[in-house]
């Protein structure tokens, strides 16, 4: 009997429609700015990296090729502390709790938060 595996965060993001990816990119921009204002440059860098990955995926879709499956998801930079991890997880939790967002987008954010917790 084969074990069912959960979708990876990359696969969850890759399966999102363009509108959800654009929304997530904008959310990452806002959350990155919020982290900067909170004097958490490592947390801000995480969200900047998330923006970059999503923008690359959107750009690749214009050419009809989806490359997000192979894209490296953001990780907190070296030197990040427990507060950086807590802040990133808290901010992703804001998106997860937003019932106005699609269930697919919220699931992708849960995957990002889980990947960040490891």
C-alpha positions as CSV (number, residue, x, y, z in Angstrom):
1,X,0.0,0.0,0.0
2,X,1.4,3.4,-1.0
3,X,1.5,6.3,1.4
4,X,-0.2,9.4,0.3
5,X,2.1,12.4,0.5
6,X,1.0,15.9,1.1
7,X,1.6,18.5,-1.6
8,X,4.9,20.3,-1.2
9,X,4.8,24.1,-0.8
10,X,6.3,24.4,-4.3
11,X,3.5,22.3,-5.8
12,X,0.9,24.2,-3.9
13,X,2.2,27.6,-5.1
14,X,2.7,26.3,-8.7
15,X,-1.0,25.2,-8.8
16,X,-2.3,28.6,-7.8
17,X,-4.0,30.6,-10.5
18,X,-2.3,33.8,-11.6
19,X,-4.7,36.0,-9.5
20,X,-3.8,34.2,-6.3
21,X,-0.1,34.4,-7.1
22,X,-0.4,38.2,-7.7
23,X,-2.3,38.5,-4.4
24,X,0.4,36.5,-2.5
25,X,3.2,38.6,-4.1
26,X,1.4,41.8,-2.9
27,X,0.9,40.3,0.5
28,X,4.6,39.4,0.7
29,X,5.4,43.0,-0.2
30,X,3.2,44.4,2.5
31,X,4.4,41.9,5.1
32,X,8.1,42.5,4.2
33,X,7.5,46.3,4.7
34,X,5.8,45.5,8.1
35,X,8.9,43.5,9.1
36,X,11.2,46.3,8.1
37,X,9.2,48.8,10.2
38,X,9.5,46.3,13.1
39,X,13.3,46.4,12.6
40,X,13.4,42.7,11.6
41,X,15.6,42.7,8.5
42,X,15.9,38.9,8.3
43,X,12.1,38.6,8.3
44,X,11.9,41.3,5.7
45,X,14.4,39.4,3.6
46,X,12.3,36.3,3.7
47,X,9.3,38.1,2.3
48,X,11.4,39.9,-0.3
49,X,12.7,36.4,-1.4
50,X,9.1,35.1,-1.5
51,X,8.2,38.1,-3.7
52,X,11.1,37.3,-6.1
53,X,10.1,33.6,-6.4
54,X,6.5,34.4,-7.1
55,X,7.4,37.2,-9.6
56,X,9.7,34.7,-11.4
57,X,6.8,32.2,-11.6
58,X,4.4,34.8,-13.0
59,X,7.0,36.0,-15.5
60,X,7.6,32.4,-16.6
61,X,3.9,31.8,-17.1
62,X,3.8,34.6,-19.6
63,X,6.0,32.4,-21.8
64,X,3.8,29.4,-21.1
65,X,6.3,27.6,-18.9
66,X,5.8,27.0,-15.2
67,X,9.0,26.9,-13.3
68,X,7.9,27.4,-9.8
69,X,8.0,23.6,-9.2
70,X,11.8,23.9,-9.3
71,X,12.2,27.3,-7.7
72,X,13.8,27.4,-4.3
73,X,11.3,28.6,-1.7
74,X,12.5,31.3,0.6
75,X,14.2,30.5,3.9
76,X,15.1,32.8,6.7
77,X,18.7,34.1,6.2
78,X,21.5,32.8,8.3
79,X,21.6,34.7,11.6
80,X,17.8,34.7,12.0
81,X,16.6,34.2,15.5
82,X,13.5,32.8,17.1
83,X,11.8,36.1,16.9
84,X,12.3,36.2,13.1
85,X,10.8,32.8,12.8
86,X,7.9,33.7,15.1
87,X,7.3,36.9,13.1
88,X,7.3,35.2,9.7
89,X,4.9,32.5,11.1
90,X,2.7,35.1,12.6
91,X,2.5,37.1,9.4
92,X,1.8,33.9,7.3
93,X,-0.9,33.1,9.9
94,X,-2.6,36.4,9.0
95,X,-3.0,35.2,5.5
96,X,-4.1,31.7,6.6
97,X,-6.8,33.2,8.8
98,X,-8.1,35.5,6.0
99,X,-11.3,33.8,4.8
100,X,-11.5,36.2,1.9
101,X,-8.5,34.5,0.3
102,X,-9.0,31.3,-1.7
103,X,-8.7,28.0,0.2
104,X,-5.9,27.1,-2.2
105,X,-3.9,30.2,-1.3
106,X,-4.4,29.7,2.4
107,X,-3.3,26.1,2.0
108,X,-0.1,27.3,0.2
109,X,0.5,29.7,3.1
110,X,0.1,26.8,5.5
111,X,2.7,24.9,3.6
112,X,5.1,27.9,3.7
113,X,4.6,28.2,7.4
114,X,5.2,24.5,8.0
115,X,8.4,24.6,5.8
116,X,9.5,27.6,7.8
117,X,9.0,25.8,11.1
118,X,11.3,23.0,10.3
